Amino acid sequence: MRKKIIAGNWKLNKTVSEALAFAEALAPLVAGKDGVDIVICPPYTALYSVSQAFQGTGVATAAQGLFWKPSGAYTSYVSAPLILDAGAKYVLIGHSETRGRFGVAEEGLTPDLLKAFGETDSGVNVKTHAALQAGLIPIVCIGETLAERKDGSTDAIVRDQVTKALDGVSSDLVRSQLIFAYEPVWAIGTGEVCAADEAGRVCGVVRKTIESLYGADVANAVRIQYGGSMKPDNAAELLAQEHIDGGLIGGASLKPADFAAIVAAA
Ligand code: PEP
């Protein structure tokens, strides 16, 4: 039986004081929910304060990304050891917004500006290794764009992203540490939800891919979240799917009551 994991990705939202007000409001709403892992991913600027605020509440924190080098002359980047030092337990890797695969058209985002995002499959792989080596739990995000879904390549894209993310990762670490988040890009921040049975089916493709690489025991131990416009009113149906072990939630994680309602559905 895999323990459900509900993670809220705040993206580029909340000042430190807004983040602390959220933590104060959320803690009593999720108190005693020991059967679910609860995670909040604040922006880097609030990571330390939010981690401190959630101490002893059962809510853990995640960084929204990392750089694979531990330290050095890498202006503006944040490494796994620094993320751990700030109090986080998890890290998102390969979110579609850091891969530059946006679900909604971004005004003024020219091809040249898009390069600034540019997280690639090989980047996801080195970051996964860096996170695991430091003792952080990676939540590796994968998923197809609308164009890829329309041309029928969803399963192939997902298999390819999973396989490349896991290159060289030991079966012990996959079994005990790794989490995947299946996030169809067209459903992120768009209000468009993937039908629950289809989301469950693609999460099953993720599990089959892990099985083909590491065997059924490992595949059955790995938790796979769904992300893409998950909300209080659709969470229960998505979370009831056999292969969906949790949610990665953007918009609906910004209000304590909405996020707590999704935790309650898990
Ligand atoms: C996300 O950011 O990972 C996400 C799923 O966003 P939203 O819930 O807003 O679609």
Residues whose N, C-alpha, C, O or C-beta is under 5 A from the ligand:
A	BS01	PEP	N9 A187 I188 G189 T190 G227 G228 S229 M230 L248 I249 G250 G251 A252
